[in-house]
Amino acid sequence: KGAREGLLDGDPGSDPDRRRVWALHLRRLHAAMVRVELEANDFAAAERESRRVAEARRDLPPDVLFARRAHAGDLASWALALARLGRLDEARPHAEQALATHRALQAMAEGD
């Protein structure tokens, strides 16, 4: 049994705190797999893992700075996988959202 199956077997139920921790671990697992698949030039697998990252993200709070930065990175990786598959129309919105988030975070850092 793999890491993903082990995490899925340990479903945290409806407790929001446990769901956040569970989703964080699931997101980290799939984000790592996206990087592995991109390095292996398996863009279809990277795109599939990117969809799993997006699913795990539903239980994570989006307003935390770390989460926003991580989400932008996830979107950029997803856009890369889609672009390498030739699915540019699908890749473009992900890339634009990632870039907008990075620009906003940079503007916040320069404002400090």
C-alpha positions as CSV (number, residue, x, y, z in Angstrom):
1,K,0.0,0.0,0.0
2,G,1.3,3.4,-0.9
3,A,1.4,6.7,0.9
4,R,-1.7,8.1,-0.8
5,E,-3.7,5.0,0.0
6,G,-2.6,5.2,3.6
7,L,-3.6,8.8,3.9
8,L,-7.0,8.1,2.2
9,D,-7.6,5.2,4.6
10,G,-7.2,7.6,7.5
11,D,-10.1,9.9,6.6
12,P,-10.4,12.5,9.3
13,G,-14.2,12.7,9.2
14,S,-15.9,16.0,9.6
15,D,-13.6,17.7,12.2
16,P,-12.3,20.8,10.4
17,D,-9.0,20.9,12.2
18,R,-8.3,17.2,11.4
19,R,-9.4,17.8,7.8
20,R,-7.0,20.7,7.4
21,V,-4.0,18.6,8.7
22,W,-5.1,15.6,6.5
23,A,-5.5,17.9,3.5
24,L,-2.1,19.5,4.1
25,H,-0.4,16.1,4.1
26,L,-2.3,15.0,1.0
27,R,-1.4,18.3,-0.8
28,R,2.2,17.9,0.1
29,L,2.3,14.3,-1.2
30,H,0.7,15.2,-4.5
31,A,2.7,18.4,-5.0
32,A,5.9,16.3,-4.6
33,M,4.6,13.9,-7.1
34,V,3.9,16.7,-9.6
35,R,7.6,17.7,-9.3
36,V,8.7,14.1,-9.7
37,E,6.5,13.6,-12.8
38,L,7.7,16.9,-14.4
39,E,11.3,15.9,-13.9
40,A,10.5,12.6,-15.5
41,N,8.8,14.4,-18.4
42,D,5.6,12.5,-17.7
43,F,3.3,15.5,-18.2
44,A,0.1,13.5,-18.2
45,A,0.9,12.1,-14.8
46,A,2.0,15.6,-13.6
47,E,-1.3,17.0,-14.7
48,R,-3.2,14.2,-12.9
49,E,-1.3,14.8,-9.7
50,S,-2.0,18.6,-10.1
51,R,-5.7,17.8,-10.1
52,R,-5.2,15.8,-6.9
53,V,-3.4,18.8,-5.4
54,A,-6.4,21.0,-6.3
55,E,-8.8,18.5,-4.6
56,A,-6.7,18.4,-1.4
57,R,-6.6,22.2,-1.4
58,R,-10.4,22.4,-0.8
59,D,-9.9,21.8,2.9
60,L,-7.0,24.3,3.3
61,P,-7.5,27.9,4.4
62,P,-6.6,30.1,1.4
63,D,-5.9,33.3,3.3
64,V,-2.7,32.3,5.0
65,L,0.4,33.8,3.3
66,F,2.2,30.4,3.0
67,A,-1.0,28.8,1.5
68,R,-1.2,31.6,-1.1
69,R,2.4,31.2,-2.1
70,A,2.1,27.4,-2.2
71,H,-1.1,27.6,-4.2
72,A,0.6,29.9,-6.8
73,G,3.4,27.4,-7.1
74,D,0.9,24.5,-7.6
75,L,-0.9,26.5,-10.3
76,A,2.4,27.2,-12.1
77,S,3.3,23.5,-12.1
78,W,-0.1,22.6,-13.3
79,A,0.2,25.2,-16.1
80,L,3.6,23.8,-17.1
81,A,2.2,20.3,-17.3
82,L,-0.8,21.4,-19.4
83,A,1.4,23.5,-21.7
84,R,3.8,20.6,-22.3
85,L,0.8,18.5,-23.2
86,G,-0.2,21.1,-25.8
87,R,-3.3,22.2,-23.8
88,L,-2.4,25.9,-23.9
89,D,-5.9,27.2,-23.5
90,E,-6.2,25.2,-20.2
91,A,-2.8,26.2,-19.1
92,R,-3.1,29.9,-19.6
93,P,-5.6,30.7,-16.7
94,H,-3.5,28.7,-14.2
95,A,-0.4,30.6,-15.3
96,E,-2.1,33.9,-15.1
97,Q,-3.5,33.3,-11.7
98,A,-0.1,32.1,-10.4
99,L,1.7,35.1,-11.9
100,A,-0.9,37.5,-10.4
101,T,-0.5,35.9,-6.9
102,H,3.3,36.1,-7.1
103,R,3.1,39.8,-8.2
104,A,0.7,40.6,-5.3
105,L,3.0,38.9,-2.8
106,Q,6.0,40.7,-4.2
107,A,4.2,44.1,-3.9
108,M,3.3,43.2,-0.3
109,A,7.0,42.4,0.4
110,E,8.2,45.7,-1.2
111,G,5.6,47.6,0.9
112,D,7.1,46.4,4.1
